[in-house]
């Protein structure tokens, strides 16, 4: 079992709509689910930019998306389902309120951006261990810089 299965999608899209949109293509929904998981993981995975070292929580993405059944985070699961639905309905607009799906998608992405920037915190999500091992002979990282220029504009 994976983080998000086809059966989980029943709470965001009706079965007859899935059948109409997929039109016999058995791979359409799994591809949409995979795309949604990749998109959500992309928002939560830190990169090598310095701004990821500004004290915001760094989530253990592998642990989050390896969770199954009741161990999954409910909010993140709902966000991922909403994004998967949006990827799926791009195939067709059969009895789907596209504008509503677009607004839900935009809201879900907004929540992911808030989560990624640290403006939203989900306490139940596992964090990466970012403690520095000071037992090594290597010096601690040094950061320097100046404040941004003050403007009266």
C-alpha positions, 0 to 999 in steps of 0.5 A: 500500500502506498501513501495515496491509492485509487480507492482513496480518491472516492472522497474527492471524485465520484466513480462514474466521473473517473470512468467517464474521464478515463474512458477505459485508460486504466493508467490515467488515475495512477499517473495523476496520483503519482504526479500529485505525490511528486508535486507535494514532495517537491514542495516539502523537500529542501534544496541546497538554497541557503534560505532552507537553513533559516530555521524553518522545519525540515520535513522527513519527506520519505517518512511522510510518504511511506506512511500508510492507512491511519498513519498518514497525515490527514491534511497532507493526504487531503491536499494530495488527493485534491492535487491528484484530482486536478491532474486527473480531470485535465483529461476531460471535463465530464460533469466536473465543475472545473472552476471549483476544482481549479480553486481547490487546487490553488488553495491546496498549493497555497497550503503547500507553499505555506508549509514549505516556507514555515508559515504553516506547521503541521506538528504531526509530520516527522522532521529531519534531524538537523542537529550538528555533530560537533564531535568531528574535527571539522569547523562549524559552518560560518555565515556572514552578511549584512542587513538589507539596505534601508529605504524610505520608500 
